[in-house]
Structures are given as structure tokens and as C-alpha cells.
């Protein structure tokens, strides 16, 4: 199943994101679960959140994936939504 992880950064935590970016990218790349991903941008063009689409067998795998993301471990996110997602176009 496909799952969307939609995360919003805590205000003022851009440096936390930058400090953990390489580890976050490696985690997604090496997971074997990541379909597509990218940051949300604020009005100034700065990264302020994340959208990840992953493929997993169970929702528990999605929760575990999100919990073990280096960004999550660094306390970057103000909130995280994890939703089952169905690709229709693209």
C-alpha cells in the first residue's frame, strides 16, 4: 500500500532541518520504501515541512518509518499526518 507522510516543521527550526538533511536523505534512499519525497516551502522559499510517499505492507511499518526518520528523531516536526494514499494520476 502507498502511504503519505505529511509533516510540518516547528517554527524557527530551519537549522535543525539543515543539520539533519543528509541523514534524512540517506534514510529515505536506503529504506527501500520511498516512492517520492520533497519539502514544502514557505513564502520566503525556505523548507518548512515534508511530504513523503512510501510503499509498505502495513500501517505500522509507516508509523515506524516516520518515527525513525532522522528529522523526527531531531525533534523537527510540529505535527505529522500519516495517511493511506491511492495513486490515481501520474
Phi, psi and omega in degrees: 000151174267143180225136175261131172250118185240112187236142176246130180288152170294142178302141176076016184249026179301320181295325175300317178298311182297320181295333184249006186299312182300317179294320179298313181296318178296319179302310180296315181298318185275352186288330187075004183250338189283127177265310177201157182197161175179163181274152165278153180238144176273185183299333180274000181081013179269146177297137184216008181178181184219147169234123177234136172248121181238160174244123183220166177274327184224159175295327178301321176299321179294316178298318180295318178301311181297317181295329184266359176298133179305328176297315179296317180296332179277356179078026183290323193271137173280320176207156181222130172250138178232114188229137171295138188227140179244121176286130178240318181234142174107000000 
